[in-house]
Amino acid sequence: MAITHLKTATKTPETETDTARKVVTDMLAAIETGGERAVRDYALSLDKWSGDILMSPEAIAARIAEVPASVKDDIAFAAAQVRRFAEAQRASVQDFSLEITPGLTLGQKLVPVNTAGCYVPTGRYAHIASAYMSIATAKAAGVKTVVACSAPYRGEGIHPEVLYAMTVAGADVIMCLGGVQAIAAMTYGLFTGRKADIIVGPGNKFVAEAKRMLFGKVGIDVFAGPSEVCVIADETCDPMIVATDLVGQAEHGHESPAWLITNSRAVAEEVSRQMPLLIDKLPPTARDAAAAAWRDYGEVVLCDSREEMVAVSDTYACEHLEVHCADLAWWHANLTNYGSLFLGEETNVAFGDKASGPNHILPTKFAARYSAGLSVHKFLKPLTWQQMTREACTVIAPLSARISRLEGMEAHARTSDVRLAKFSGDRAFDLGRPVET
């Protein structure tokens, strides 16, 4: 058994982290001190935007009036797909109560966060789908207030189609604001008076770093990095489709890894041959990004068996994982680390990114080993509660007292003592040896 790297990445997602960290540190410090004024200064200097940050209903209506009806229909359809899937996720988890022992009732109550901040990037591309992926999911979870942010597009306000997607998905407040300053504004409740409880959505390395640094002051969806794709392919695959799908994700950016894992040298060689040819046919912006991503971050791994292929894939823990192999059920049963799984050549990442239904905001940089992508669960707090009768109290209290004293926590133990003295009359209990030190 052997694993051979026919192509190895020369860079890692951590390569550019130090630069981003320094920039974001300085920006967050300035915004924490300067508040809204500092945010407006960054909006002007970075995005050439001096207009209103908070968008009024009238401004929204005027901006989306130019969106063609057919485009509105497409966006509405895709948003409905995401909403339906999110609503099904919400229905899969429930409040419950359980009388675990006589007189002792325990329960779970699912409570949505009050305010969610949803960031929608519009840098190299206008990420229309990210609007409904985040906003519709938050609203399906029952979030009361969703604050959505997107940068002015080419200095003219939020991209019209992005803005329409925000409205269809159900955003309550929309801000024309991008980058680190948008993440900070949502965290501190600037312009809205509503501090976000959680911030979700993709973004560039500066946005990702801002979320990472502010985590704790605000919840976040995932520690995000550049978009990733991995394709597992055997001899039954169509190499042209495999290569096309790898290029399809590499266009995300210069630092987006694209990985191929195969047990066929012929597939590895043909996909490797096709990659530069397909990249060369892209328009300039996508060609520049995909060429750099494949050159610096692309990998091709040749394995002897499908078990080895699973082991390599689970080590990569890729954000988007496609399987172009025979016996898809076996792969579905054995793969464990991925953000989202796409089974068969009929299904691909772009479908999931845009319109099929499951969320496209997913873990990167190995986080799929322990975390899932965005879902209604990210916006829900499974809060526990408990209530007991006096008789149940006399059952639990002695155990609590004894364990507390074994731990050396006398004050804890005495919360049991006073209840037993009040509720149990003259009954005697073993309460453990009092803590003396």
C-alpha positions in Angstrom: 0.0 0.0 0.0 1.3 3.4 -0.9 0.2 7.0 -1.2 2.0 9.1 -3.8 1.8 12.9 -4.2 2.0 13.5 -7.9 1.5 17.3 -7.3 2.1 19.0 -3.9 1.1 22.5 -2.8 3.9 25.0 -2.4 1.9 27.2 -0.1 -0.6 26.6 2.8 -3.6 28.7 3.9 -1.4 30.0 6.7 1.0 31.7 4.3 -0.8 35.0 4.2 -2.2 35.0 7.8 0.5 37.2 9.4 -0.2 40.1 7.1 -3.9 39.9 7.6 -3.6 39.7 11.3 -1.5 42.9 11.6 -3.9 44.9 9.4 -7.0 43.7 11.2 -5.5 44.3 14.6 -4.9 48.0 13.8 -8.3 48.4 12.2 -10.2 46.9 15.1 -8.3 49.0 17.6 -9.2 52.1 15.7 -12.9 51.2 15.4 -13.2 50.3 19.1 -11.8 53.7 20.0 -13.4 55.8 17.2 -16.8 54.0 16.8 -19.0 55.0 13.9 -16.7 57.8 12.8 -13.8 55.4 12.3 -16.1 53.0 10.4 -17.1 55.8 8.0 -13.5 56.7 7.5 -12.6 53.2 6.5 -15.7 53.0 4.2 -14.5 56.1 2.4 -10.8 55.2 2.2 -11.2 51.5 1.3 -14.5 51.4 -0.6 -14.9 55.0 -1.7 -18.3 55.1 -0.1 -19.5 58.3 1.6 -23.3 57.6 1.3 -25.7 56.3 4.0 -24.6 53.2 5.9 -28.1 52.2 6.9 -30.3 51.6 3.9 -33.9 52.9 4.1 -36.8 51.0 2.6 -37.0 53.6 -0.1 -33.3 53.3 -1.0 -33.6 49.5 -1.1 -36.7 49.7 -3.4 -35.0 52.1 -5.8 -31.8 50.0 -6.0 -33.6 46.7 -6.7 -36.0 48.2 -9.2 -33.4 47.6 -11.9 -33.2 43.9 -11.3 -34.9 42.0 -14.1 -38.0 39.9 -13.3 -36.3 36.7 -14.5 -33.4 37.3 -12.2 -35.7 37.9 -9.3 -37.4 34.6 -10.1 -34.1 32.7 -10.1 -33.0 34.3 -6.8 -36.4 33.7 -5.2 -36.4 30.0 -6.2 -32.9 29.4 -4.9 -33.7 31.2 -1.6 -36.8 29.1 -1.2 -34.7 25.9 -1.6 -32.4 27.1 1.2 -35.3 28.1 3.4 -37.1 24.8 3.0 -34.0 22.8 3.9 -33.3 25.1 6.9 -36.9 24.7 8.1 -36.5 20.9 7.8 -33.3 21.2 9.9 -35.2 23.2 12.5 -38.0 20.6 12.6 -35.4 17.9 13.3 -34.6 19.3 16.7 -37.2 19.8 19.4 -37.9 21.1 22.9 -38.4 18.2 25.3 -39.0 17.5 29.0 -38.3 14.2 30.8 -39.1 13.1 34.3 -35.8 11.4 34.8 -36.6 10.2 38.3 -39.8 10.6 40.3 -40.4 14.3 41.0 -37.3 15.5 39.0 -38.1 17.0 35.6 -35.4 18.0 33.1 -35.8 19.7 29.8 -34.4 21.4 26.8 -35.7 24.6 25.2 -34.3 25.7 21.9 -34.0 29.5 21.9 -32.7 31.4 18.9 -30.2 34.2 19.3 -31.8 37.7 19.3 -29.6 39.3 16.7 -27.6 37.8 13.9 -25.1 39.6 11.6 -24.9 38.2 8.1 -21.9 39.3 6.0 -22.2 39.0 2.2 -19.0 39.6 0.3 -18.9 41.5 -3.0 -15.2 41.7 -3.9 -13.9 39.8 -6.9 -17.4 38.4 -7.3 -20.9 39.4 -6.2 -21.9 36.5 -3.8 -25.6 36.6 -4.4 -26.1 33.1 -3.0 -24.3 34.0 0.3 -27.2 36.4 1.1 -29.9 33.8 1.2 -27.6 31.1 2.6 -27.1 33.1 5.8 -30.2 35.3 6.1 -32.8 32.7 5.2 -31.2 30.2 7.5 -31.2 32.6 10.4 -34.8 33.5 9.9 -35.8 29.8 9.6 -34.2 29.4 13.1 -36.4 32.1 14.5 -33.8 34.9 14.8 -35.7 38.1 15.7 -33.4 40.6 14.0 -31.0 39.9 11.1 -28.6 42.6 10.2 -27.1 42.1 6.8 -23.9 43.9 5.5 -22.4 44.1 2.0 -19.8 46.4 0.6 -20.7 49.1 -2.0 -20.2 47.5 -5.4 -17.8 49.6 -7.5 -18.6 52.6 -5.4 -22.4 52.6 -6.2 -24.1 51.0 -3.2 -24.8 47.3 -2.6 -24.9 45.2 -5.8 -28.6 45.2 -6.9 -28.9 41.4 -7.1 -27.2 40.9 -3.8 -29.6 43.5 -2.3 -32.6 41.8 -3.8 -31.4 38.4 -2.4 -31.1 40.0 1.1 -34.7 41.3 0.9 -36.1 38.0 -0.4 -34.3 36.1 2.4 -35.8 38.3 5.1 -33.1 40.7 6.3 -34.5 43.2 8.9 -31.7 45.7 8.6 -29.3 46.3 5.7 -26.1 48.2 5.9 -24.0 49.3 2.9 -20.7 48.4 4.6 -18.0 45.8 3.8 -14.8 44.3 5.1 -13.4 44.5 8.7 -15.4 47.6 9.4 -18.6 45.7 8.7 -17.7 42.9 11.1 -16.7 45.4 13.8 -19.9 47.5 13.3 -22.1 44.4 13.7 -20.1 43.2 16.7 -20.4 46.6 18.5 -23.9 47.4 17.3 -22.8 50.6 15.5 -25.4 52.4 13.4 -28.2 49.9 14.5 -27.9 49.9 18.3 -28.2 46.1 18.1 -25.0 44.2 19.0 -24.9 40.9 17.0 -25.0 37.7 19.1 -23.4 35.8 16.2 -21.8 36.8 12.9 -21.9 34.5 9.9 -20.9 34.5 6.3 -17.9 34.1 4.1 -15.3 36.8 3.3 -11.7 37.4 2.4 -8.7 36.8 4.7 -9.2 40.1 6.5 -12.9 39.4 7.2 -12.0 35.9 8.4 -9.3 37.3 10.7 -11.7 40.0 12.1 -14.2 37.3 13.0 -11.5 35.2 14.6 -10.2 38.1 16.6 -13.6 39.2 17.8 -14.8 35.7 18.7 -15.8 35.8 22.3 -17.3 39.2 22.1 -19.5 37.7 19.4 -20.3 34.2 18.2 -19.2 33.2 14.7 -20.1 30.4 12.4 -16.7 28.9 11.6 -13.0 29.8 11.5 -13.0 30.4 7.8 -10.2 30.3 5.3 -10.1 30.2 1.5 -12.6 28.0 -0.3 -11.5 24.4 -0.8 -12.5 21.6 -3.1 -11.5 17.9 -3.1 -12.6 15.4 -5.7 -12.2 11.7 -5.1 -12.2 9.9 -8.4 -11.7 6.3 -9.6 -11.3 4.8 -13.0 -15.1 5.1 -13.7 -15.0 8.9 -13.6 -15.1 11.4 -16.5 -11.7 13.2 -16.2 -13.1 16.3 -18.0 -15.9 16.7 -15.5 -13.4 16.2 -12.6 -11.0 18.8 -14.0 -13.9 21.2 -14.7 -15.1 20.9 -11.1 -11.7 21.5 -9.7 -11.3 24.7 -11.8 -14.8 25.7 -10.8 -13.7 26.1 -7.2 -10.2 27.3 -7.9 -11.6 30.5 -9.4 -12.7 31.6 -5.9 -9.3 33.1 -5.3 -5.5 32.9 -5.5 -5.3 30.9 -2.2 -8.2 28.3 -2.8 -6.9 24.8 -2.7 -8.1 22.2 -5.2 -7.2 18.6 -4.5 -7.6 15.4 -6.5 -7.5 12.0 -4.8 -7.5 9.0 -7.1 -6.5 5.3 -7.4 -6.0 5.6 -11.1 -2.7 7.0 -12.5 -4.5 7.5 -15.9 -7.1 9.7 -14.2 -4.5 11.7 -12.4 -2.5 12.3 -15.5 -5.5 13.2 -17.7 -7.0 15.6 -15.0 -3.5 17.2 -14.6 -3.3 17.7 -18.4 -6.8 19.2 -18.6 -6.4 21.7 -15.7 -4.2 24.4 -17.4 -6.2 24.0 -20.6 -9.5 24.7 -18.9 -8.0 27.6 -16.8 -6.7 29.3 -19.9 -10.2 29.4 -21.4 -11.6 31.4 -18.4 -12.2 35.2 -18.5 -9.3 37.2 -17.1 -10.5 37.6 -13.4 -11.3 33.9 -13.0 -8.2 32.8 -15.0 -5.9 34.8 -12.8 -7.3 33.4 -9.6 -7.6 29.8 -10.7 -4.1 29.7 -12.3 -2.5 30.9 -9.0 -4.7 28.6 -6.9 -3.8 25.5 -8.9 -0.1 26.4 -9.2 0.4 27.2 -5.5 -2.2 25.1 -3.7 -3.3 22.3 -6.0 -2.5 18.7 -5.2 -2.9 15.3 -6.9 -2.7 12.3 -4.6 -2.4 8.7 -6.0 -3.5 5.9 -3.7 -3.6 2.1 -4.1 -7.1 1.5 -2.6 -10.3 3.2 -1.8 -9.6 2.8 2.0 -6.4 4.8 1.4 -8.4 7.4 -0.5 -10.8 7.7 2.5 -7.9 8.1 4.9 -6.3 10.8 2.8 -9.6 12.6 2.3 -10.4 12.5 6.0 -7.0 14.0 6.8 -7.6 16.9 4.4 -11.1 17.4 5.9 -12.1 19.4 2.9 -14.8 22.1 2.8 -16.4 20.7 -0.4 -15.9 17.0 -1.2 -17.1 15.4 -4.5 -17.1 11.7 -5.1 -16.9 10.5 -8.7 -16.6 6.7 -8.0 -18.5 3.5 -8.3 -20.5 2.3 -5.2 -21.4 5.7 -3.9 -23.2 4.2 -0.9 -19.8 2.8 0.3 -18.2 6.2 0.1 -21.1 7.8 1.9 -20.9 5.3 4.7 -17.1 5.6 5.2 -16.2 9.3 4.7 -16.3 11.3 7.9 -14.5 14.6 7.5 -16.0 17.1 5.1 -18.0 20.3 5.1 -20.5 19.1 2.5 -20.6 15.9 0.4 -21.5 15.7 -3.3 -22.1 12.2 -4.5 -21.8 11.3 -8.1 -21.0 13.3 -11.2 -24.6 14.5 -11.5 -24.1 16.5 -8.3 -21.4 19.2 -7.9 -20.2 22.0 -5.6 -21.6 24.8 -7.8 -25.1 23.3 -7.5 -24.7 23.4 -3.7 -23.1 26.8 -3.7 -26.1 28.4 -5.6 -29.4 26.6 -5.5 -29.8 23.0 -4.4 -30.6 23.7 -0.7 -28.0 22.8 1.9 -25.9 25.6 3.1 -22.6 26.7 1.4 -21.1 28.4 4.4 -18.8 25.6 5.4 -15.7 24.8 7.6 -12.2 25.1 6.0 -8.6 24.7 7.1 -9.2 21.2 8.7 -12.2 22.5 10.8 -14.4 19.8 9.3 -12.7 17.4 11.6 -14.8 18.8 14.5 -17.3 21.2 13.0 -20.2 21.3 10.5 -21.3 24.1 8.2 -23.8 26.8 8.8 -27.3 25.6 9.7 -30.2 26.6 11.9 -28.4 24.9 14.8 -25.8 27.7 14.8 -28.5 30.2 15.6 -30.2 28.1 18.3 -29.2 27.8 21.9 -30.3 24.4 23.4 -30.9 25.7 26.8 -31.5 23.3 29.6 -33.9 23.6 32.6 -34.9 21.6 35.6 -37.5 21.5 38.3 -38.0 19.1 41.2 -40.5 18.3 43.9 -39.5 18.5 47.6 -39.4 14.7 47.7 -37.0 14.6 44.7 -34.9 17.2 46.4 -34.4 15.0 49.4 -33.1 12.3 47.0 -30.7 14.5 45.0 -29.5 16.8 47.8 -27.6 14.2 49.9 -25.7 13.0 46.8 -24.9 16.6 45.9 -23.7 17.3 49.4 -21.4 14.3 49.6 -19.9 14.9 46.1 -19.4 18.6 46.9 -17.5 17.7 50.1 -15.4 15.1 48.3 -14.4 17.9 46.0 -13.6 20.2 48.9 -16.5 22.6 48.1 -18.2 23.2 51.5 -20.3 26.1 50.4 -21.8 24.0 47.6 -22.6 21.2 50.1 -24.4 23.6 52.4 -26.9 24.5 49.7 -28.1 20.9 50.1 -27.9 21.0 53.9 -30.4 23.9 54.2 -32.9 22.4 51.9 -32.8 19.0 53.7 -33.3 20.8 57.0 -36.3 22.6 55.6 -38.0 19.9 53.6 -37.2 16.6 55.4 -38.2 17.1 59.0 -36.3 14.9 61.3 -35.0 12.4 58.7 -31.2 11.8 58.9 -28.9 11.8 55.9 -25.3 11.0 55.2 -24.1 14.4 54.0 -20.4 13.6 53.9 -17.5 14.8 56.1 -17.5 18.7 56.3 -14.5 20.4 54.7 -12.2 21.7 57.3 -9.5 23.5 55.3 
